[in-house]
Amino acid sequence: MTSSVNGDSSSQSSLTRLAPLEAVLFDIDGTLCDSDPLHYEAFREMLQEIGFNGGAPITEEFFIDTVAGKHNDDIALSLFPDDLPRGLKFVDDKEAKFRTMAARQLRPLDGLDRVRKWIERRGLKRAAVTNAPRANAELMISVLGLSDFFDAVIIGGECEHAKPHPDPYLKGLEALKASKDHSFVFEDSFSGIKAGVAAGMPVIGLATRNPEKLLMEAKPAFLIKDYNDEKLWDALEELDKASGPPSV
């Protein structure tokens, strides 16, 4: 693990100021589950089939720059700048392929059940906030066994602006009737971290796939490698001490 994931002890105080904690908001792709490899595989196969980039497979760097964390409208425009209708049809077809793959292959990130239980024991409000289409979001949440966990599911495409704008996270807070001063976010992408920070909340970044240097540019409170990372549990322990005993 690199030093940027480890960070320093000052990150703990960035959560203690939230006491008493009211809510936790999660992105989905790359945050609840390591789904980026499935998205990458679907894009790579389908773009190669139509001869994109001269038929050469796209690289992971291209995927990170063009696709990861972005809304499908923006992806379509990046891939097909001269034919947006074709681009929109392409990303719709790609999402259908992804859902077929995800139904068989999706797995939760390490430690997700541990943090889920921590949240449930404290009776905290929780929302999923994503740039993914609703069909994807609901499928992933169902496959992960979290359909009854989330109080709200916010879709970026159903907001005035998707991430990296703060609108989806602000809508999430509104749906939960929670304060940004007593809530935090889990995110794995530059655009998602930027959105959470712009909404006024500390964001814990998951260095699942995206480069740590890129994620740090979006100013997360700190980075973790997964939900078992002791950096996270040190911070939550400090937050517990500041909040007092769980209410449930």
C-alpha positions as CSV (number, residue, x, y, z in Angstrom):
1,M,0.0,0.0,0.0
2,T,1.3,3.4,-0.9
3,S,1.7,6.4,1.4
4,S,-1.3,8.2,-0.2
5,V,-3.6,5.4,0.9
6,N,-2.1,5.3,4.4
7,G,-2.2,9.1,4.7
8,D,-1.7,10.6,8.2
9,S,-3.7,10.8,11.4
10,S,-5.1,14.2,10.6
11,S,-7.7,12.5,8.5
12,Q,-9.5,11.2,11.6
13,S,-10.4,14.7,12.7
14,S,-12.1,15.3,9.3
15,L,-14.8,12.8,10.4
16,T,-15.0,13.7,14.1
17,R,-16.4,17.0,13.2
18,L,-19.5,15.2,11.8
19,A,-20.6,14.0,15.3
20,P,-23.3,13.1,15.8
21,L,-23.3,11.2,12.5
22,E,-26.7,11.0,10.6
23,A,-26.0,9.5,7.2
24,V,-23.6,7.7,4.9
25,L,-23.9,8.0,1.2
26,F,-22.3,5.5,-1.2
27,D,-21.5,5.5,-4.9
28,I,-22.1,2.1,-6.5
29,D,-19.7,1.1,-9.3
30,G,-16.2,0.6,-7.9
31,T,-17.4,1.6,-4.4
32,L,-19.9,-1.2,-3.4
33,C,-18.3,-3.6,-5.9
34,D,-15.3,-3.9,-8.2
35,S,-17.4,-3.5,-11.4
36,D,-15.0,-1.5,-13.5
37,P,-13.3,-4.6,-15.0
38,L,-16.8,-5.7,-16.3
39,H,-17.4,-2.2,-17.7
40,Y,-14.0,-2.2,-19.3
41,E,-14.4,-5.7,-20.8
42,A,-17.8,-4.7,-22.3
43,F,-16.5,-1.5,-23.7
44,R,-13.4,-3.1,-25.1
45,E,-15.2,-5.9,-26.8
46,M,-18.0,-3.8,-28.3
47,L,-15.7,-1.0,-29.5
48,Q,-13.3,-3.5,-31.1
49,E,-16.3,-5.1,-32.9
50,I,-17.1,-1.8,-34.6
51,G,-13.5,-1.0,-35.5
52,F,-13.1,1.9,-33.0
53,N,-9.5,3.1,-32.8
54,G,-8.6,1.3,-36.0
55,G,-9.8,-2.0,-34.4
56,A,-7.1,-1.8,-31.6
57,P,-8.4,-2.7,-28.1
58,I,-8.9,0.3,-25.8
59,T,-6.4,0.6,-23.0
60,E,-7.2,0.8,-19.3
61,E,-5.8,4.4,-19.4
62,F,-8.3,5.3,-22.1
63,F,-11.1,3.7,-20.0
64,I,-10.1,5.7,-16.9
65,D,-9.8,9.0,-18.9
66,T,-13.0,8.6,-20.9
67,V,-15.4,6.3,-19.1
68,A,-14.7,5.8,-15.4
69,G,-17.2,7.6,-13.2
70,K,-18.7,9.6,-16.0
71,H,-22.3,9.9,-17.1
72,N,-23.3,7.9,-20.2
73,D,-24.3,11.1,-22.1
74,D,-20.7,12.4,-21.7
75,I,-19.2,9.0,-22.6
76,A,-21.3,8.9,-25.8
77,L,-20.2,12.3,-26.8
78,S,-16.5,11.5,-26.1
79,L,-16.7,8.2,-28.2
80,F,-18.9,9.5,-31.0
81,P,-18.5,13.3,-31.1
82,D,-19.9,13.5,-34.7
83,D,-22.8,11.1,-34.1
84,L,-24.4,11.5,-30.7
85,P,-27.5,9.4,-31.5
86,R,-25.2,6.5,-32.4
87,G,-23.2,7.1,-29.2
88,L,-26.3,7.0,-27.0
89,K,-27.5,3.8,-28.7
90,F,-24.0,2.3,-28.2
91,V,-23.8,3.0,-24.5
92,D,-27.4,1.7,-24.0
93,D,-26.3,-1.6,-25.7
94,K,-23.2,-1.7,-23.7
95,E,-25.2,-1.3,-20.4
96,A,-27.3,-4.3,-21.4
97,K,-24.2,-6.4,-21.9
98,F,-22.8,-5.2,-18.6
99,R,-26.0,-6.2,-16.8
100,T,-25.8,-9.7,-18.2
101,M,-22.2,-10.0,-17.0
102,A,-22.9,-8.4,-13.6
103,A,-25.7,-10.8,-12.8
104,R,-23.2,-13.6,-12.9
105,Q,-20.0,-12.1,-11.8
106,L,-20.5,-9.2,-9.5
107,R,-19.0,-9.4,-6.0
108,P,-18.9,-6.9,-3.1
109,L,-15.7,-5.1,-2.2
110,D,-13.8,-6.6,0.7
111,G,-15.2,-5.5,4.0
112,L,-18.5,-4.1,2.7
113,D,-20.5,-6.4,5.0
114,R,-18.5,-5.1,8.0
115,V,-19.2,-1.5,7.2
116,R,-22.9,-2.3,6.5
117,K,-23.2,-3.8,9.9
118,W,-21.5,-0.8,11.5
119,I,-24.0,1.5,9.8
120,E,-27.0,-0.6,10.7
121,R,-26.0,-0.9,14.4
122,R,-26.0,2.9,14.7
123,G,-29.3,3.3,12.9
124,L,-27.8,5.7,10.3
125,K,-29.6,6.8,7.2
126,R,-28.0,5.6,3.9
127,A,-28.3,6.3,0.2
128,A,-26.8,5.1,-3.0
129,V,-25.8,7.9,-5.3
130,T,-24.7,6.9,-8.8
131,N,-24.2,8.1,-12.4
132,A,-25.2,4.6,-13.6
133,P,-28.5,4.1,-15.2
134,R,-31.3,3.0,-12.8
135,A,-31.5,-0.5,-14.3
136,N,-27.8,-1.0,-13.6
137,A,-28.0,0.5,-10.1
138,E,-31.0,-1.6,-9.1
139,L,-29.5,-4.8,-10.5
140,M,-26.1,-4.2,-8.7
141,I,-27.8,-3.4,-5.4
142,S,-30.0,-6.5,-5.7
143,V,-27.1,-8.8,-6.6
144,L,-25.1,-7.5,-3.6
145,G,-28.1,-8.2,-1.3
146,L,-28.5,-4.5,-0.4
147,S,-32.0,-3.8,-1.7
148,D,-33.3,-3.4,1.8
149,F,-30.3,-1.6,3.1
150,F,-30.6,1.7,1.2
151,D,-33.3,4.3,2.1
152,A,-32.9,6.0,-1.2
153,V,-31.2,5.4,-4.6
154,I,-30.3,8.6,-6.5
155,I,-29.5,8.5,-10.2
156,G,-27.3,11.2,-11.7
157,G,-29.2,11.2,-15.0
158,E,-32.5,11.9,-13.1
159,C,-31.0,15.1,-11.5
160,E,-30.5,18.5,-13.2
161,H,-26.8,17.7,-13.4
162,A,-25.0,14.4,-12.9
163,K,-21.6,14.0,-11.1
164,P,-19.1,15.8,-11.0
165,H,-21.8,18.3,-10.1
166,P,-23.0,18.1,-6.5
167,D,-26.7,17.8,-7.5
168,P,-27.0,14.0,-7.0
169,Y,-25.4,14.2,-3.5
170,L,-27.5,17.2,-2.5
171,K,-30.6,15.3,-3.7
172,G,-29.5,12.3,-1.6
173,L,-29.2,14.4,1.5
174,E,-32.7,15.9,0.8
175,A,-34.2,12.4,0.3
176,L,-32.7,11.3,3.6
177,K,-33.5,14.5,5.4
178,A,-29.9,14.6,6.6
179,S,-27.4,17.4,7.0
180,K,-24.2,17.7,5.0
181,D,-22.6,18.6,8.3
182,H,-23.4,15.2,9.8
183,S,-22.9,12.9,6.7
184,F,-20.0,11.5,4.7
185,V,-19.5,9.8,1.4
186,F,-17.7,6.7,0.0
187,E,-16.5,7.2,-3.6
188,D,-14.0,5.6,-6.0
189,S,-13.8,8.1,-9.0
190,F,-12.4,11.6,-9.5
191,S,-15.8,12.9,-10.7
192,G,-17.6,11.2,-7.7
193,I,-15.2,12.5,-5.1
194,K,-15.4,16.0,-6.7
195,A,-19.2,15.8,-6.5
196,G,-19.3,14.8,-2.8
197,V,-16.8,17.5,-1.9
198,A,-18.8,20.1,-3.8
199,A,-21.9,19.0,-1.9
200,G,-20.0,20.0,1.3
201,M,-19.3,16.5,2.7
202,P,-16.0,14.7,3.5
203,V,-15.4,11.9,1.0
204,I,-13.5,8.7,1.8
205,G,-12.0,7.6,-1.5
206,L,-11.6,4.0,-2.5
207,A,-8.5,3.3,-4.5
208,T,-10.2,0.4,-6.2
209,R,-8.9,0.9,-9.8
210,N,-8.4,4.6,-10.4
211,P,-4.9,6.1,-9.9
212,E,-4.4,7.4,-6.3
213,K,-2.7,10.6,-7.6
214,L,-5.8,11.3,-9.7
215,L,-8.2,10.7,-6.8
216,M,-6.2,12.9,-4.5
217,E,-6.6,15.8,-6.9
218,A,-10.3,15.7,-6.1
219,K,-9.5,16.3,-2.4
220,P,-10.9,13.3,-0.5
221,A,-10.6,13.3,3.2
222,F,-8.3,10.2,2.7
223,L,-8.0,7.1,0.6
224,I,-8.5,3.4,1.6
225,K,-7.9,0.2,-0.4
226,D,-11.2,-1.4,0.7
227,Y,-13.6,-1.5,3.7
228,N,-11.2,-3.6,5.8
229,D,-8.5,-0.9,5.7
230,E,-7.5,0.0,9.2
231,K,-7.3,3.6,8.2
232,L,-11.1,3.6,7.9
233,W,-11.7,1.8,11.2
234,D,-9.3,4.1,13.1
235,A,-11.3,7.1,11.7
236,L,-14.7,5.5,12.6
237,E,-13.5,4.6,16.1
238,E,-12.6,8.3,16.6
239,L,-16.0,9.3,15.2
240,D,-17.7,6.9,17.6
241,K,-15.9,8.4,20.6
242,A,-17.0,11.9,19.5
243,S,-20.6,10.7,18.9
244,G,-21.1,8.7,22.1
245,P,-22.6,5.2,22.2
246,P,-24.8,3.9,19.3
247,S,-28.5,4.8,19.6
248,V,-29.6,1.3,18.7
